[in-house]
Amino acid sequence: MDKRTVASVHEAVDALATRVTRIETQLEERWKETILRIKRIESILIGSAGATILLLLTILYNYK
């Protein structure tokens, strides 16, 4: 049978705390990258929507 002591439990908790901190840091970096990608896609969509509207207005103006 495994005899666990308070010290061994503290060591395990400290090891877990270090892993959790590392994982939190990685997740924060990934979220920043994801948000930057979303902003880039958003600006591309806004630009293409503006170009489409301008094209349609030009066609409408030239049609009359």
mmCIF file of the N, C-alpha and C atoms, coordinates in Angstrom:
data_MODEL
# 
_entry.id   MODEL 
# 
loop_
_atom_site.group_PDB 
_atom_site.id 
_atom_site.type_symbol 
_atom_site.label_atom_id 
_atom_site.label_alt_id 
_atom_site.label_comp_id 
_atom_site.label_asym_id 
_atom_site.label_entity_id 
_atom_site.label_seq_id 
_atom_site.pdbx_PDB_ins_code 
_atom_site.Cartn_x 
_atom_site.Cartn_y 
_atom_site.Cartn_z 
_atom_site.occupancy 
_atom_site.B_iso_or_equiv 
_atom_site.pdbx_formal_charge 
_atom_site.auth_seq_id 
_atom_site.auth_comp_id 
_atom_site.auth_asym_id 
_atom_site.auth_atom_id 
_atom_site.pdbx_PDB_model_num 
ATOM 1   N N  . MET A 1 1  ? 0.841   -1.174 0.000   1.00 0.00 ? 1  MET A N  1 
ATOM 2   C CA . MET A 1 1  ? 0.000   0.000  0.000   1.00 0.00 ? 1  MET A CA 1 
ATOM 3   C C  . MET A 1 1  ? 0.889   1.241  0.000   1.00 0.00 ? 1  MET A C  1 
ATOM 4   N N  . ASP A 1 2  ? 0.458   2.256  -0.724  1.00 0.00 ? 2  ASP A N  1 
ATOM 5   C CA . ASP A 1 2  ? 1.216   3.489  -0.868  1.00 0.00 ? 2  ASP A CA 1 
ATOM 6   C C  . ASP A 1 2  ? 0.984   4.380  0.344   1.00 0.00 ? 2  ASP A C  1 
ATOM 7   N N  . LYS A 1 3  ? 2.080   4.745  0.998   1.00 0.00 ? 3  LYS A N  1 
ATOM 8   C CA . LYS A 1 3  ? 1.959   5.647  2.150   1.00 0.00 ? 3  LYS A CA 1 
ATOM 9   C C  . LYS A 1 3  ? 2.238   7.063  1.679   1.00 0.00 ? 3  LYS A C  1 
ATOM 10  N N  . ARG A 1 4  ? 1.215   7.859  1.656   1.00 0.00 ? 4  ARG A N  1 
ATOM 11  C CA . ARG A 1 4  ? 1.370   9.247  1.220   1.00 0.00 ? 4  ARG A CA 1 
ATOM 12  C C  . ARG A 1 4  ? 1.558   10.137 2.436   1.00 0.00 ? 4  ARG A C  1 
ATOM 13  N N  . THR A 1 5  ? 2.463   11.058 2.278   1.00 0.00 ? 5  THR A N  1 
ATOM 14  C CA . THR A 1 5  ? 2.697   12.017 3.353   1.00 0.00 ? 5  THR A CA 1 
ATOM 15  C C  . THR A 1 5  ? 2.207   13.383 2.897   1.00 0.00 ? 5  THR A C  1 
ATOM 16  N N  . VAL A 1 6  ? 2.152   14.283 3.852   1.00 0.00 ? 6  VAL A N  1 
ATOM 17  C CA . VAL A 1 6  ? 1.725   15.635 3.538   1.00 0.00 ? 6  VAL A CA 1 
ATOM 18  C C  . VAL A 1 6  ? 2.712   16.286 2.577   1.00 0.00 ? 6  VAL A C  1 
ATOM 19  N N  . ALA A 1 7  ? 3.987   16.007 2.757   1.00 0.00 ? 7  ALA A N  1 
ATOM 20  C CA . ALA A 1 7  ? 5.016   16.590 1.901   1.00 0.00 ? 7  ALA A CA 1 
ATOM 21  C C  . ALA A 1 7  ? 4.864   16.111 0.453   1.00 0.00 ? 7  ALA A C  1 
ATOM 22  N N  . SER A 1 8  ? 4.552   14.822 0.278   1.00 0.00 ? 8  SER A N  1 
ATOM 23  C CA . SER A 1 8  ? 4.395   14.311 -1.088  1.00 0.00 ? 8  SER A CA 1 
ATOM 24  C C  . SER A 1 8  ? 3.159   14.915 -1.756  1.00 0.00 ? 8  SER A C  1 
ATOM 25  N N  . VAL A 1 9  ? 2.130   15.153 -0.983  1.00 0.00 ? 9  VAL A N  1 
ATOM 26  C CA . VAL A 1 9  ? 0.928   15.785 -1.531  1.00 0.00 ? 9  VAL A CA 1 
ATOM 27  C C  . VAL A 1 9  ? 1.231   17.224 -1.927  1.00 0.00 ? 9  VAL A C  1 
ATOM 28  N N  . HIS A 1 10 ? 1.989   17.942 -1.104  1.00 0.00 ? 10 HIS A N  1 
ATOM 29  C CA . HIS A 1 10 ? 2.364   19.320 -1.430  1.00 0.00 ? 10 HIS A CA 1 
ATOM 30  C C  . HIS A 1 10 ? 3.208   19.363 -2.702  1.00 0.00 ? 10 HIS A C  1 
ATOM 31  N N  . GLU A 1 11 ? 4.100   18.417 -2.870  1.00 0.00 ? 11 GLU A N  1 
ATOM 32  C CA . GLU A 1 11 ? 4.922   18.359 -4.077  1.00 0.00 ? 11 GLU A CA 1 
ATOM 33  C C  . GLU A 1 11 ? 4.054   18.126 -5.317  1.00 0.00 ? 11 GLU A C  1 
ATOM 34  N N  . ALA A 1 12 ? 3.075   17.245 -5.183  1.00 0.00 ? 12 ALA A N  1 
ATOM 35  C CA . ALA A 1 12 ? 2.184   16.967 -6.309  1.00 0.00 ? 12 ALA A CA 1 
ATOM 36  C C  . ALA A 1 12 ? 1.361   18.201 -6.660  1.00 0.00 ? 12 ALA A C  1 
ATOM 37  N N  . VAL A 1 13 ? 0.871   18.898 -5.649  1.00 0.00 ? 13 VAL A N  1 
ATOM 38  C CA . VAL A 1 13 ? 0.083   20.108 -5.891  1.00 0.00 ? 13 VAL A CA 1 
ATOM 39  C C  . VAL A 1 13 ? 0.954   21.184 -6.531  1.00 0.00 ? 13 VAL A C  1 
ATOM 40  N N  . ASP A 1 14 ? 2.182   21.334 -6.077  1.00 0.00 ? 14 ASP A N  1 
ATOM 41  C CA . ASP A 1 14 ? 3.096   22.322 -6.666  1.00 0.00 ? 14 ASP A CA 1 
ATOM 42  C C  . ASP A 1 14 ? 3.389   21.989 -8.126  1.00 0.00 ? 14 ASP A C  1 
ATOM 43  N N  . ALA A 1 15 ? 3.558   20.710 -8.423  1.00 0.00 ? 15 ALA A N  1 
ATOM 44  C CA . ALA A 1 15 ? 3.806   20.297 -9.806  1.00 0.00 ? 15 ALA A CA 1 
ATOM 45  C C  . ALA A 1 15 ? 2.588   20.611 -10.677 1.00 0.00 ? 15 ALA A C  1 
ATOM 46  N N  . LEU A 1 16 ? 1.404   20.368 -10.153 1.00 0.00 ? 16 LEU A N  1 
ATOM 47  C CA . LEU A 1 16 ? 0.183   20.681 -10.895 1.00 0.00 ? 16 LEU A CA 1 
ATOM 48  C C  . LEU A 1 16 ? 0.027   22.183 -11.102 1.00 0.00 ? 16 LEU A C  1 
ATOM 49  N N  . ALA A 1 17 ? 0.377   22.960 -10.105 1.00 0.00 ? 17 ALA A N  1 
ATOM 50  C CA . ALA A 1 17 ? 0.270   24.414 -10.225 1.00 0.00 ? 17 ALA A CA 1 
ATOM 51  C C  . ALA A 1 17 ? 1.188   24.919 -11.338 1.00 0.00 ? 17 ALA A C  1 
ATOM 52  N N  . THR A 1 18 ? 2.370   24.341 -11.435 1.00 0.00 ? 18 THR A N  1 
ATOM 53  C CA . THR A 1 18 ? 3.293   24.742 -12.501 1.00 0.00 ? 18 THR A CA 1 
ATOM 54  C C  . THR A 1 18 ? 2.732   24.379 -13.859 1.00 0.00 ? 18 THR A C  1 
ATOM 55  N N  . ARG A 1 19 ? 2.162   23.194 -13.989 1.00 0.00 ? 19 ARG A N  1 
ATOM 56  C CA . ARG A 1 19 ? 1.580   22.775 -15.266 1.00 0.00 ? 19 ARG A CA 1 
ATOM 57  C C  . ARG A 1 19 ? 0.405   23.664 -15.646 1.00 0.00 ? 19 ARG A C  1 
ATOM 58  N N  . VAL A 1 20 ? -0.439  23.993 -14.684 1.00 0.00 ? 20 VAL A N  1 
ATOM 59  C CA . VAL A 1 20 ? -1.603  24.835 -14.958 1.00 0.00 ? 20 VAL A CA 1 
ATOM 60  C C  . VAL A 1 20 ? -1.152  26.216 -15.421 1.00 0.00 ? 20 VAL A C  1 
ATOM 61  N N  . THR A 1 21 ? -0.132  26.765 -14.796 1.00 0.00 ? 21 THR A N  1 
ATOM 62  C CA . THR A 1 21 ? 0.387   28.070 -15.190 1.00 0.00 ? 21 THR A CA 1 
ATOM 63  C C  . THR A 1 21 ? 0.913   28.024 -16.619 1.00 0.00 ? 21 THR A C  1 
ATOM 64  N N  . ARG A 1 22 ? 1.619   26.975 -16.969 1.00 0.00 ? 22 ARG A N  1 
ATOM 65  C CA . ARG A 1 22 ? 2.152   26.824 -18.325 1.00 0.00 ? 22 ARG A CA 1 
ATOM 66  C C  . ARG A 1 22 ? 1.013   26.714 -19.342 1.00 0.00 ? 22 ARG A C  1 
ATOM 67  N N  . ILE A 1 23 ? -0.002  25.950 -19.007 1.00 0.00 ? 23 ILE A N  1 
ATOM 68  C CA . ILE A 1 23 ? -1.152  25.784 -19.905 1.00 0.00 ? 23 ILE A CA 1 
ATOM 69  C C  . ILE A 1 23 ? -1.901  27.098 -20.060 1.00 0.00 ? 23 ILE A C  1 
ATOM 70  N N  . GLU A 1 24 ? -2.074  27.844 -18.975 1.00 0.00 ? 24 GLU A N  1 
ATOM 71  C CA . GLU A 1 24 ? -2.748  29.140 -19.056 1.00 0.00 ? 24 GLU A CA 1 
ATOM 72  C C  . GLU A 1 24 ? -1.995  30.096 -19.972 1.00 0.00 ? 24 GLU A C  1 
ATOM 73  N N  . THR A 1 25 ? -0.669  30.078 -19.899 1.00 0.00 ? 25 THR A N  1 
ATOM 74  C CA . THR A 1 25 ? 0.142   30.939 -20.751 1.00 0.00 ? 25 THR A CA 1 
ATOM 75  C C  . THR A 1 25 ? -0.033  30.560 -22.222 1.00 0.00 ? 25 THR A C  1 
ATOM 76  N N  . GLN A 1 26 ? -0.018  29.269 -22.512 1.00 0.00 ? 26 GLN A N  1 
ATOM 77  C CA . GLN A 1 26 ? -0.201  28.815 -23.885 1.00 0.00 ? 26 GLN A CA 1 
ATOM 78  C C  . GLN A 1 26 ? -1.583  29.193 -24.410 1.00 0.00 ? 26 GLN A C  1 
ATOM 79  N N  . LEU A 1 27 ? -2.603  29.029 -23.593 1.00 0.00 ? 27 LEU A N  1 
ATOM 80  C CA . LEU A 1 27 ? -3.961  29.381 -24.010 1.00 0.00 ? 27 LEU A CA 1 
ATOM 81  C C  . LEU A 1 27 ? -4.093  30.871 -24.272 1.00 0.00 ? 27 LEU A C  1 
ATOM 82  N N  . GLU A 1 28 ? -3.444  31.682 -23.444 1.00 0.00 ? 28 GLU A N  1 
ATOM 83  C CA . GLU A 1 28 ? -3.502  33.127 -23.645 1.00 0.00 ? 28 GLU A CA 1 
ATOM 84  C C  . GLU A 1 28 ? -2.864  33.511 -24.980 1.00 0.00 ? 28 GLU A C  1 
ATOM 85  N N  . GLU A 1 29 ? -1.729  32.898 -25.305 1.00 0.00 ? 29 GLU A N  1 
ATOM 86  C CA . GLU A 1 29 ? -1.070  33.170 -26.582 1.00 0.00 ? 29 GLU A CA 1 
ATOM 87  C C  . GLU A 1 29 ? -1.945  32.737 -27.753 1.00 0.00 ? 29 GLU A C  1 
ATOM 88  N N  . ARG A 1 30 ? -2.567  31.586 -27.633 1.00 0.00 ? 30 ARG A N  1 
ATOM 89  C CA . ARG A 1 30 ? -3.419  31.095 -28.721 1.00 0.00 ? 30 ARG A CA 1 
ATOM 90  C C  . ARG A 1 30 ? -4.645  31.975 -28.912 1.00 0.00 ? 30 ARG A C  1 
ATOM 91  N N  . TRP A 1 31 ? -5.226  32.481 -27.820 1.00 0.00 ? 31 TRP A N  1 
ATOM 92  C CA . TRP A 1 31 ? -6.383  33.370 -27.939 1.00 0.00 ? 31 TRP A CA 1 
ATOM 93  C C  . TRP A 1 31 ? -6.000  34.674 -28.610 1.00 0.00 ? 31 TRP A C  1 
ATOM 94  N N  . LYS A 1 32 ? -4.792  35.185 -28.281 1.00 0.00 ? 32 LYS A N  1 
ATOM 95  C CA . LYS A 1 32 ? -4.340  36.417 -28.930 1.00 0.00 ? 32 LYS A CA 1 
ATOM 96  C C  . LYS A 1 32 ? -4.196  36.198 -30.433 1.00 0.00 ? 32 LYS A C  1 
ATOM 97  N N  . GLU A 1 33 ? -3.612  35.073 -30.824 1.00 0.00 ? 33 GLU A N  1 
ATOM 98  C CA . GLU A 1 33 ? -3.466  34.760 -32.243 1.00 0.00 ? 33 GLU A CA 1 
ATOM 99  C C  . GLU A 1 33 ? -4.832  34.607 -32.913 1.00 0.00 ? 33 GLU A C  1 
ATOM 100 N N  . THR A 1 34 ? -5.757  33.951 -32.230 1.00 0.00 ? 34 THR A N  1 
ATOM 101 C CA . THR A 1 34 ? -7.099  33.751 -32.785 1.00 0.00 ? 34 THR A CA 1 
ATOM 102 C C  . THR A 1 34 ? -7.816  35.086 -32.973 1.00 0.00 ? 34 THR A C  1 
ATOM 103 N N  . ILE A 1 35 ? -7.707  35.968 -32.003 1.00 0.00 ? 35 ILE A N  1 
ATOM 104 C CA . ILE A 1 35 ? -8.356  37.270 -32.106 1.00 0.00 ? 35 ILE A CA 1 
ATOM 105 C C  . ILE A 1 35 ? -7.755  38.083 -33.245 1.00 0.00 ? 35 ILE A C  1 
ATOM 106 N N  . LEU A 1 36 ? -6.434  38.016 -33.411 1.00 0.00 ? 36 LEU A N  1 
ATOM 107 C CA . LEU A 1 36 ? -5.801  38.730 -34.516 1.00 0.00 ? 36 LEU A CA 1 
ATOM 108 C C  . LEU A 1 36 ? -6.269  38.185 -35.864 1.00 0.00 ? 36 LEU A C  1 
ATOM 109 N N  . ARG A 1 37 ? -6.415  36.873 -35.968 1.00 0.00 ? 37 ARG A N  1 
ATOM 110 C CA . ARG A 1 37 ? -6.911  36.274 -37.211 1.00 0.00 ? 37 ARG A CA 1 
ATOM 111 C C  . ARG A 1 37 ? -8.346  36.710 -37.500 1.00 0.00 ? 37 ARG A C  1 
ATOM 112 N N  . ILE A 1 38 ? -9.168  36.746 -36.466 1.00 0.00 ? 38 ILE A N  1 
ATOM 113 C CA . ILE A 1 38 ? -10.561 37.154 -36.647 1.00 0.00 ? 38 ILE A CA 1 
ATOM 114 C C  . ILE A 1 38 ? -10.623 38.608 -37.102 1.00 0.00 ? 38 ILE A C  1 
ATOM 115 N N  . LYS A 1 39 ? -9.779  39.468 -36.507 1.00 0.00 ? 39 LYS A N  1 
ATOM 116 C CA . LYS A 1 39 ? -9.765  40.873 -36.920 1.00 0.00 ? 39 LYS A CA 1 
ATOM 117 C C  . LYS A 1 39 ? -9.327  41.012 -38.370 1.00 0.00 ? 39 LYS A C  1 
ATOM 118 N N  . ARG A 1 40 ? -8.344  40.214 -38.789 1.00 0.00 ? 40 ARG A N  1 
ATOM 119 C CA . ARG A 1 40 ? -7.887  40.280 -40.169 1.00 0.00 ? 40 ARG A CA 1 
ATOM 120 C C  . ARG A 1 40 ? -8.983  39.834 -41.128 1.00 0.00 ? 40 ARG A C  1 
ATOM 121 N N  . ILE A 1 41 ? -9.667  38.753 -40.803 1.00 0.00 ? 41 ILE A N  1 
ATOM 122 C CA . ILE A 1 41 ? -10.764 38.278 -41.651 1.00 0.00 ? 41 ILE A CA 1 
ATOM 123 C C  . ILE A 1 41 ? -11.889 39.302 -41.691 1.00 0.00 ? 41 ILE A C  1 
ATOM 124 N N  . GLU A 1 42 ? -12.164 39.930 -40.552 1.00 0.00 ? 42 GLU A N  1 
ATOM 125 C CA . GLU A 1 42 ? -13.212 40.939 -40.483 1.00 0.00 ? 42 GLU A CA 1 
ATOM 126 C C  . GLU A 1 42 ? -12.880 42.121 -41.392 1.00 0.00 ? 42 GLU A C  1 
ATOM 127 N N  . SER A 1 43 ? -11.640 42.575 -41.369 1.00 0.00 ? 43 SER A N  1 
ATOM 128 C CA . SER A 1 43 ? -11.280 43.710 -42.222 1.00 0.00 ? 43 SER A CA 1 
ATOM 129 C C  . SER A 1 43 ? -11.320 43.334 -43.696 1.00 0.00 ? 43 SER A C  1 
ATOM 130 N N  . ILE A 1 44 ? -10.969 42.100 -44.030 1.00 0.00 ? 44 ILE A N  1 
ATOM 131 C CA . ILE A 1 44 ? -11.076 41.642 -45.418 1.00 0.00 ? 44 ILE A CA 1 
ATOM 132 C C  . ILE A 1 44 ? -12.538 41.636 -45.854 1.00 0.00 ? 44 ILE A C  1 
ATOM 133 N N  . LEU A 1 45 ? -13.420 41.141 -44.994 1.00 0.00 ? 45 LEU A N  1 
ATOM 134 C CA . LEU A 1 45 ? -14.843 41.102 -45.326 1.00 0.00 ? 45 LEU A CA 1 
ATOM 135 C C  . LEU A 1 45 ? -15.435 42.507 -45.468 1.00 0.00 ? 45 LEU A C  1 
ATOM 136 N N  . ILE A 1 46 ? -15.042 43.415 -44.599 1.00 0.00 ? 46 ILE A N  1 
ATOM 137 C CA . ILE A 1 46 ? -15.549 44.789 -44.694 1.00 0.00 ? 46 ILE A CA 1 
ATOM 138 C C  . ILE A 1 46 ? -15.063 45.437 -45.984 1.00 0.00 ? 46 ILE A C  1 
ATOM 139 N N  . GLY A 1 47 ? -13.801 45.213 -46.323 1.00 0.00 ? 47 GLY A N  1 
ATOM 140 C CA . GLY A 1 47 ? -13.260 45.770 -47.562 1.00 0.00 ? 47 GLY A CA 1 
ATOM 141 C C  . GLY A 1 47 ? -13.939 45.219 -48.796 1.00 0.00 ? 47 GLY A C  1 
ATOM 142 N N  . SER A 1 48 ? -14.159 43.919 -48.814 1.00 0.00 ? 48 SER A N  1 
ATOM 143 C CA . SER A 1 48 ? -14.818 43.324 -49.977 1.00 0.00 ? 48 SER A CA 1 
ATOM 144 C C  . SER A 1 48 ? -16.288 43.740 -50.061 1.00 0.00 ? 48 SER A C  1 
ATOM 145 N N  . ALA A 1 49 ? -16.946 43.912 -48.921 1.00 0.00 ? 49 ALA A N  1 
ATOM 146 C CA . ALA A 1 49 ? -18.331 44.395 -48.939 1.00 0.00 ? 49 ALA A CA 1 
ATOM 147 C C  . ALA A 1 49 ? -18.389 45.824 -49.469 1.00 0.00 ? 49 ALA A C  1 
ATOM 148 N N  . GLY A 1 50 ? -17.441 46.658 -49.049 1.00 0.00 ? 50 GLY A N  1 
ATOM 149 C CA . GLY A 1 50 ? -17.391 48.026 -49.557 1.00 0.00 ? 50 GLY A CA 1 
ATOM 150 C C  . GLY A 1 50 ? -17.136 48.062 -51.053 1.00 0.00 ? 50 GLY A C  1 
ATOM 151 N N  . ALA A 1 51 ? -16.231 47.207 -51.518 1.00 0.00 ? 51 ALA A N  1 
ATOM 152 C CA . ALA A 1 51 ? -15.946 47.158 -52.954 1.00 0.00 ? 51 ALA A CA 1 
ATOM 153 C C  . ALA A 1 51 ? -17.165 46.683 -53.734 1.00 0.00 ? 51 ALA A C  1 
ATOM 154 N N  . THR A 1 52 ? -17.890 45.718 -53.193 1.00 0.00 ? 52 THR A N  1 
ATOM 155 C CA . THR A 1 52 ? -19.093 45.219 -53.856 1.00 0.00 ? 52 THR A CA 1 
ATOM 156 C C  . THR A 1 52 ? -20.166 46.307 -53.933 1.00 0.00 ? 52 THR A C  1 
ATOM 157 N N  . ILE A 1 53 ? -20.345 47.032 -52.839 1.00 0.00 ? 53 ILE A N  1 
ATOM 158 C CA . ILE A 1 53 ? -21.331 48.116 -52.833 1.00 0.00 ? 53 ILE A CA 1 
ATOM 159 C C  . ILE A 1 53 ? -20.942 49.193 -53.834 1.00 0.00 ? 53 ILE A C  1 
ATOM 160 N N  . LEU A 1 54 ? -19.655 49.532 -53.870 1.00 0.00 ? 54 LEU A N  1 
ATOM 161 C CA . LEU A 1 54 ? -19.186 50.529 -54.829 1.00 0.00 ? 54 LEU A CA 1 
ATOM 162 C C  . LEU A 1 54 ? -19.387 50.061 -56.267 1.00 0.00 ? 54 LEU A C  1 
ATOM 163 N N  . LEU A 1 55 ? -19.130 48.797 -56.526 1.00 0.00 ? 55 LEU A N  1 
ATOM 164 C CA . LEU A 1 55 ? -19.351 48.236 -57.857 1.00 0.00 ? 55 LEU A CA 1 
ATOM 165 C C  . LEU A 1 55 ? -20.825 48.292 -58.241 1.00 0.00 ? 55 LEU A C  1 
ATOM 166 N N  . LEU A 1 56 ? -21.695 47.931 -57.336 1.00 0.00 ? 56 LEU A N  1 
ATOM 167 C CA . LEU A 1 56 ? -23.131 47.965 -57.628 1.00 0.00 ? 56 LEU A CA 1 
ATOM 168 C C  . LEU A 1 56 ? -23.632 49.392 -57.846 1.00 0.00 ? 56 LEU A C  1 
ATOM 169 N N  . LEU A 1 57 ? -23.112 50.336 -57.059 1.00 0.00 ? 57 LEU A N  1 
ATOM 170 C CA . LEU A 1 57 ? -23.499 51.732 -57.263 1.00 0.00 ? 57 LEU A CA 1 
ATOM 171 C C  . LEU A 1 57 ? -22.996 52.255 -58.607 1.00 0.00 ? 57 LEU A C  1 
ATOM 172 N N  . THR A 1 58 ? -21.808 51.846 -59.005 1.00 0.00 ? 58 THR A N  1 
ATOM 173 C CA . THR A 1 58 ? -21.272 52.255 -60.306 1.00 0.00 ? 58 THR A CA 1 
ATOM 174 C C  . THR A 1 58 ? -22.107 51.693 -61.447 1.00 0.00 ? 58 THR A C  1 
ATOM 175 N N  . ILE A 1 59 ? -22.491 50.433 -61.311 1.00 0.00 ? 59 ILE A N  1 
ATOM 176 C CA . ILE A 1 59 ? -23.341 49.812 -62.349 1.00 0.00 ? 59 ILE A CA 1 
ATOM 177 C C  . ILE A 1 59 ? -24.683 50.532 -62.395 1.00 0.00 ? 59 ILE A C  1 
ATOM 178 N N  . LEU A 1 60 ? -25.247 50.839 -61.252 1.00 0.00 ? 60 LEU A N  1 
ATOM 179 C CA . LEU A 1 60 ? -26.543 51.533 -61.209 1.00 0.00 ? 60 LEU A CA 1 
ATOM 180 C C  . LEU A 1 60 ? -26.433 52.940 -61.794 1.00 0.00 ? 60 LEU A C  1 
ATOM 181 N N  . TYR A 1 61 ? -25.351 53.628 -61.512 1.00 0.00 ? 61 TYR A N  1 
ATOM 182 C CA . TYR A 1 61 ? -25.157 54.983 -62.033 1.00 0.00 ? 61 TYR A CA 1 
ATOM 183 C C  . TYR A 1 61 ? -24.975 54.963 -63.562 1.00 0.00 ? 61 TYR A C  1 
ATOM 184 N N  . ASN A 1 62 ? -24.220 54.009 -64.083 1.00 0.00 ? 62 ASN A N  1 
ATOM 185 C CA . ASN A 1 62 ? -23.968 53.926 -65.503 1.00 0.00 ? 62 ASN A CA 1 
ATOM 186 C C  . ASN A 1 62 ? -25.177 53.384 -66.277 1.00 0.00 ? 62 ASN A C  1 
ATOM 187 N N  . TYR A 1 63 ? -26.076 52.713 -65.606 1.00 0.00 ? 63 TYR A N  1 
ATOM 188 C CA . TYR A 1 63 ? -27.245 52.128 -66.265 1.00 0.00 ? 63 TYR A CA 1 
ATOM 189 C C  . TYR A 1 63 ? -28.251 53.189 -66.647 1.00 0.00 ? 63 TYR A C  1 
ATOM 190 N N  . LYS A 1 64 ? -28.340 54.261 -65.871 1.00 0.00 ? 64 LYS A N  1 
ATOM 191 C CA . LYS A 1 64 ? -29.352 55.296 -66.140 1.00 0.00 ? 64 LYS A CA 1 
ATOM 192 C C  . LYS A 1 64 ? -28.978 56.094 -67.292 1.00 0.00 ? 64 LYS A C  1 
# 
